[in-house]
Amino acid sequence: MRIPRLLPTLFATLMLAPALAAPRGDATSAGAAILARFDAALRGDVGALDNLLADDLDYCTFRGDCQTKAQYLGEVKSGRLKYVAIDPAVSKVKLFDDSAVVTGLANVTAIRDGEEHTIHISWAGVLAWRDDRWQMTTWTSTLLERPAPIKPTK
Amino acid sequence: MKTRCTTLSAGLLLMAALLSGACLAKDNTRESSLRAAELARFAANVAADGPALEKLLDANLEYSHSNGKLDSRSSFIASLADGSLDYHGMEPDIQSLRIFGDVGVIRGFAKVRVSMRGTTSEFTIGYTDIWLWKDGRWQMTEWRSARMPDAPAK
């Protein structure tokens, strides 16, 4: 009779143990993950991007079209999309238990299909805390009327 | 002993089933309520329904229009109230709806007919919006959109 009485406690302990043991992401690390993504993109570091982007990434550009992770990485890997300069700034991080919404601005210069363009965007990324790290699941941006007020890093 | 083990296993399975069932039901309910909130928000835009938008939009809303103009919740509702922004019609076509904990992400297209400072235009946008589950309801916290190139302004 003792075992059934202990069942709820045992079950609750089993359910809570992984959550208590696992490290959690915070607002600072969420912002850092987004900035690391910009840096990896600028360097064309597909390995780092693979780690920072979730497998179910929905990458929606300022043109209104969306790509999967494989499509986006394919563009970077093939050189069809090459970043020349990215000056990003994180504006806000809205943190939840296992997700975060990070927003900001960026001035981006990139070569796509051999043509160089400079754009100014307002962006938002949704991060999910998976496998003990932040992974970007959603990216979306809108073109700004004028350059974002960001001090260039280079 | 065998009976006790069987009872223990059955108990654990039942609790797991109940918990996962409750989670699934919660997700389905949240998904339905998110979809409903999205449609209600588009309707409230067209109706210029300030009180409805106050409930549907997060206090920290960042609304990036497809023309690059940035609005807060208060400036967006004010522009609808004073008529400088007048949506005559918005027909959303939801492409995907995903939930990450307390964050919901919707991607879609919308046919928009709008007057801005007296100039009326009609176009299709690709949009992504991000919602937060706060105070027992969904509230939109981010909006990013782009005019689709294959549907130029008429």
Interface residues (C-beta under 8 A of the other chain):
Chain A: I3 P4 L7 P8 F11 M15 D56 D58 C60 T61 F62 R63 G64 D65 C66 S91 K92 K94 F96 D97 D98 S99 A100 V101 T103 S122 W123 A124 V126 A128 T137 T138 T140 S141 T142 L143 L144 E145 R146
Chain B: R4 T7 L8 G11 L12 M15 L19 N60 E62 S64 H65 S66 N67 G68 K69 L70 S96 R98 F100 G101 D102 V103 V105 R107 F109 I125 G126 Y127 T128 I130 L132 T141 E142 R144 S145 A146 R147 M148 P149
